[in-house]
Amino acid sequence: MNIRPITREEAAIRVLAEPDHIPVEGNACASGDDDFDRQVEHKILCLLDQGDVWAWAAVTVVVTWGPFEGRDHLGCCSYADENDFKQSGGYFDDMVSEALAELNRSVREAYQQMKEREMAA
């Protein structure tokens, strides 16, 4: 089947950050220096106490085109804010690519189903 994939420029991209339920302790940092790791964990916990969801978040990137969507999810994220998360060279671009690939699979499957229905008519 020949259908042009939806591009990043054609799709809408949203970032959802929610509190992560994975404990900060033992998961935020593994530098090999226990004192440093505890300092990092303490800083994150303090930011969480102040209501900063980006301090320790479960992040979902949602890519939509019309009624179709693709998602990619990553937990244990610690960023200053959404802009920090979106910085080039980080996880954001990879997550958009994964979500876009899922979106395009959904579009192709729907297209194939419509073609099969058309042939059966």
C-alpha positions as CSV (number, residue, x, y, z in Angstrom):
1,M,0.0,0.0,0.0
2,N,1.3,3.4,-0.9
3,I,0.4,6.1,1.6
4,R,2.5,9.1,2.4
5,P,3.5,9.1,6.1
6,I,2.3,12.0,8.3
7,T,5.3,14.3,9.1
8,R,6.1,16.0,12.4
9,E,5.3,19.3,10.8
10,E,1.7,18.1,9.9
11,A,1.0,16.7,13.4
12,A,0.1,18.4,16.7
13,I,2.5,17.6,19.5
14,R,1.6,17.7,23.2
15,V,3.7,17.0,26.3
16,L,1.9,15.7,29.4
17,A,3.8,15.7,32.7
18,E,2.3,13.9,35.6
19,P,3.6,13.0,39.1
20,D,5.6,9.8,38.8
21,H,4.8,7.1,41.4
22,I,8.2,5.5,41.2
23,P,10.2,6.5,44.3
24,V,12.8,9.2,43.9
25,E,15.1,7.4,46.4
26,G,17.4,5.0,44.6
27,N,16.1,6.0,41.2
28,A,17.1,9.6,40.6
29,C,20.9,9.3,40.5
30,A,23.5,6.5,40.5
31,S,26.7,8.4,40.5
32,G,28.6,6.0,42.7
33,D,28.9,8.7,45.3
34,D,26.2,8.0,47.9
35,D,26.4,11.5,49.5
36,F,26.0,13.2,46.1
37,D,23.1,10.9,45.2
38,R,21.3,11.8,48.5
39,Q,21.8,15.5,47.7
40,V,20.2,15.1,44.3
41,E,17.3,13.1,45.8
42,H,16.8,15.7,48.5
43,K,16.7,18.5,46.0
44,I,14.1,16.7,43.9
45,L,12.0,15.9,47.0
46,C,12.1,19.6,48.1
47,L,11.0,20.7,44.6
48,L,8.1,18.1,44.7
49,D,7.0,19.5,48.1
50,Q,6.8,22.9,46.4
51,G,4.4,21.4,43.7
52,D,7.0,21.2,40.9
53,V,5.7,18.2,38.8
54,W,8.8,18.5,36.5
55,A,11.1,17.7,39.4
56,W,10.0,14.0,39.2
57,A,7.6,13.3,36.4
58,A,6.1,10.6,34.2
59,V,6.1,12.3,30.7
60,T,3.9,11.3,27.8
61,V,4.4,12.8,24.3
62,V,1.2,12.7,22.3
63,V,1.3,13.2,18.5
64,T,-2.1,13.7,16.8
65,W,-3.3,14.1,13.3
66,G,-7.1,14.4,12.9
67,P,-8.6,11.6,15.0
68,F,-5.4,9.6,15.0
69,E,-2.8,9.7,17.7
70,G,0.5,8.1,18.8
71,R,2.1,8.1,22.2
72,D,5.4,7.5,23.9
73,H,5.9,7.5,27.6
74,L,8.9,7.9,29.9
75,G,9.1,7.8,33.7
76,C,11.6,9.0,36.3
77,C,12.1,12.3,34.5
78,S,13.7,15.2,36.4
79,Y,13.7,18.6,34.5
80,A,13.4,22.3,35.3
81,D,10.3,22.6,33.1
82,E,8.8,21.6,29.8
83,N,11.3,23.7,27.8
84,D,14.2,22.0,29.6
85,F,12.7,18.6,28.6
86,K,12.4,19.7,25.0
87,Q,16.0,20.7,24.6
88,S,17.8,19.3,21.6
89,G,19.7,16.1,22.2
90,G,17.4,14.9,25.0
91,Y,14.6,12.4,25.1
92,F,11.9,14.6,23.6
93,D,13.0,14.2,19.9
94,D,13.2,10.5,20.2
95,M,9.8,10.3,21.9
96,V,8.2,12.4,19.2
97,S,9.7,10.0,16.6
98,E,8.3,7.0,18.4
99,A,4.9,8.6,18.9
100,L,4.8,9.6,15.2
101,A,5.7,6.1,14.1
102,E,2.8,4.8,16.2
103,L,0.5,7.4,14.7
104,N,1.5,6.4,11.2
105,R,0.9,2.7,11.9
106,S,-2.6,3.6,13.0
107,V,-3.2,5.7,9.9
108,R,-1.9,2.8,7.7
109,E,-4.1,0.3,9.5
110,A,-7.2,2.4,9.1
111,Y,-6.4,3.0,5.4
112,Q,-5.9,-0.7,4.8
113,Q,-9.2,-1.4,6.5
114,M,-11.0,1.2,4.4
115,K,-9.5,-0.2,1.2
116,E,-10.6,-3.7,2.2
117,R,-14.1,-2.5,2.8
118,E,-14.1,-0.6,-0.5
119,M,-13.1,-3.8,-2.3
120,A,-15.8,-5.8,-0.5
121,A,-18.5,-3.3,-1.5
